[in-house]
């Protein structure tokens, strides 16, 4: 570590957070010709790097990397592609399955994705006659088409030399030209700009309450229909998760992005103090420095020794999501006490412009890929991969892959048994508490994986087993979804991204904010005129995506450090 070594605690840039945006910021500062001589270091509170990218390999299916965190990207996301290309990472298609075998189980009715396209198909939602035969993607597109067809919005498009064609969308750059100008011309919100309207409000006005339920339940994500900034929601719902989007991932696991950035940044030479990632190191305080020439004094806690130490830096990059920023806000004490109290309040107000969206994942490995035996309605085809959607608390499952067991010769399988967000995360929370120690925690016994049952002395894996009752609830819902007796898993893992310091798996902009203005504020001056910058997906316009984190970091680097663009000519956003 750096503390206690004379002359080794002064930095040009201190980066707080070793998630993707923090690692990318450090790597770019180290490797760009204009900034390679800067003295930098990254400080990470946890014992691992990667933030919300978290790949594991489960017992019995070690050859199949599975994701507790982010798991895919899209071909048009050029910064992610450039990082992948730079480190020669192998890319593969993220399997979304076939419409004929992708199951839905909604309001007690079991059907497939392909059924939506059938003329006589009746889904269990009482929507308007004009919307009866539409899939969730088509209904989202109808919403966008209707809003853009308003007379005032046509004038706005004409002023930007744009023309909307129903069923199609704009480029990201084109959307950014019009988002803050668009208005809604119907219902109680008539005449208001979309950025001042909640998306749930807009859906209810334009599609109906029952249409809202269809979109929320059948879309798979409650976060998509959250009452967030409607202007930001429109391009999101017809771009990121709609229609024939092609998703990609990495053969060796999606957190290879973070691992390679770490390897490209972290200096293993013990005699060199700079360009290092210091894990288990928690930021305690940022103060105006009066001891040497550097602008700030940072007090950090070494988690291994439980001792505080100081680092001095001229600039600080907070590569952190909203909840993490809230946790450190009280420690930002720059200027006089009167000044820092005012700056703290302003900082807290700024970081509240986004919503942290709860997200939960539960993985299970089995000694058989049982889903291949499931009888799918109205087809003889079997489930190979892809996903299923339900309105039960498990919400979605994904079938990830199989591997032959070298001991038995049987085929093992692994799946994302539950991928849920927003209100359904609360269903699982009482099942994961550690319990009452005075009662021996008997209500919260962890699932015992097969490898520990066979050999109790074997070391546990580097991920957390799910509580046994949680597993039972998930198996019960998987059985209802597939109309199948699901076997006991051989291994489990789970992660609740709503817990501190994450505060959610992803984020969304609140209504009643000018997003372009807030994005600039968070990048350049979230704490008054201080040289403190915030990056990460939370305050991007590609929330929930690694690309959003990289675009914000790239703009901070170009604007505040003068780095050369990693992808020349690529549009980074507002």
PyMOL commands that set and color helices and strands:
alter all, ss='L'
color gray80, all
select helices_A, chain A and resi 20-31+78-86+113-117+129-131+136-148+151-159+172-178+187-189+194-196+199-206+209-218+222-225+230-237+256-265+322-331+337-351+370-373+422-429+437-439+442-444+450-454+468-482+515-524+537-539+546-561
alter helices_A, ss='H'
color red, helices_A
select strands_A, chain A and resi 10-16+40-43+55-56+66-67+73-74+91-93+103-106+109-112+247-250+277-278+281-288+296-302+307-319+332-333+354-357+359-366+386-390+396-404+411-421+491-496+506-509+532-535
alter strands_A, ss='S'
color yellow, strands_A
deselect
rebuild
show_as cartoon
